[in-house]
Amino acid sequence: MSYSDKMLRDDALKNKVIVVTGGGSGLGKAMTKYFLELGAQVAITSRDLEKLQTTASALEIETGGTCLAVQCDVRHYEEVENMLKTVLDQFGKVDVLLNNAAGNFISPTERLSANAFDTIIDIVLKGTKNCTLAFGKHWIDSKQETSTILNIVTTYAWTGSAYVVPSATAKAGVLAMTRSLAVEWAKYGIRSNAIAPGPFPTKGAWDRLLPGDLAEKFDMAKKVPVKRVGDHQELANLAAYLVSDFSAYVNGEVVVIDGGEWLKGAGQFNILEAIPEELWDQLEQMIKAKKNK
């Protein structure tokens, strides 16, 4: 067995209808593919309909499943409502909302315009709010017995991070929303959880975040204790579990999947791993010498 193997048994998501925002590429596409392989019917959304349709067609051929492409800009509530109506018209119900749509870029904060800051806030926080509110209202009004919200956040949602302040701000809001609604909406049969991924390179997002040769200069794998970045199937495995009935008792949880990256950054003395073995021997002798004085 390998970390890149598929985890759940066949038909683990059979009869479930899942909506994945930002599902046309990257991690959203990887999760969608696995959901389809497990028997779910999936609707993917983004602003780029042509890209969505290409992805949906390819995934249907590859998996034999049903994937619906629905154009939607999550920043606008009326578009989210229309997207939900389209999904309901096609599938008759929806069981899972996966809030994956996001935007990010690196920049010193003082260089950002107010509009640039707003763009990230609007996609990540407002977009997640719009989808969560529209779907939540539908589930509550229709008295659906069980449903699930899964949000994609980040480890710096609770620590913050320089140079990605709009994203950190927005993701912190999504994190608070996840935990708050896990309590408030549980009485309606709605579970709310989140995943906080570490480095999972995707072509589009990483090219924007680390353009040119920056990706080579800032090798993310070097920051991870397990000495590698994540495999897309690992994230898909976790997401599939959290939207499946196997996780029915998991509510309000944020699962970190980062190989220990954020803990390494948080530990005050973790930098000492750079000390070679022979120097540790010298330090030990120096400490013993001081004790004997």
Buried (B, 14 or more C-beta within 10 A) or exposed (E): EEEEEBBBEEEBBEEBBBBBBBBBBBBBBBBBBBBBBBBBBBBBBBBEBEBBBBBBEEBBEEBEBBBBBBBBBBBBBEBBBBBBEBBBEBBEBBBBBBBBBBBBBBEEEEEBEEEEBBBBBBBBBBBBBBBBBBBBEBBBEEEBEEBBBBBBBBBBBBEEBEEBBBBBBBBBBBBEBBBEBBEEBEEBBBBBBBBBBBBBBBEEBBEEBBEEEEBEEEEBBEBBEEEEBBBBBBBBBBBBBBBBEEBEEBBBBBBBBBBBBBEBBEEEEEEEEEEEEEEEEEEEEEEEEEEEE
